[in-house]
Every structure is written in C-alpha cells, then in structure tokens.
Amino acid sequence: MTAIEQYLIDTWRASQLGGPMPPPPGRDDVAVLRSARTYAQFQAVLDGREARHPWRAALRRLAHPHGAR
C-alpha cells in the first residue's frame, strides 16, 4: 500500500468517526531534512570542525569538480 492510499483510508476513517484529519504525506519532509542538517552543523561545532553551509559546499563542488581548489 502506498502512502497516498493509506492517507485516503485514514481520511475516510477520520470523516466517518468524526476524528481529526491526518496530515498529508510528505507535509513535514522539508522540516525533517532541515532539522537533520541543522543537527549535523551543530554536531560539527561540538566536534571542533567548521559548520559549513550546504549550498556553499555544493557550489564549491560545482566550481571545482575534481577537488582542485
């Protein structure tokens, strides 16, 4: 069963029983990824490493594709 199918069943069940509607699948995905990135940056600071911004690192990899800096 896919997430959409489960969501539709849960929505129907909530409407039949008068309960609260479930959140749509994928609603909090961005927030979860953002908190994981923030935790990784925080952990880097605790470990004494530099907390780099992911966009800057991605742009650096694009500018220097073979590791040459």
PyMOL commands that set and color helices and strands:
alter all, ss='L'
color gray80, all
select helices_A, chain A and resi 3-17+29-46+54-63
alter helices_A, ss='H'
color red, helices_A
deselect
rebuild
show_as cartoon
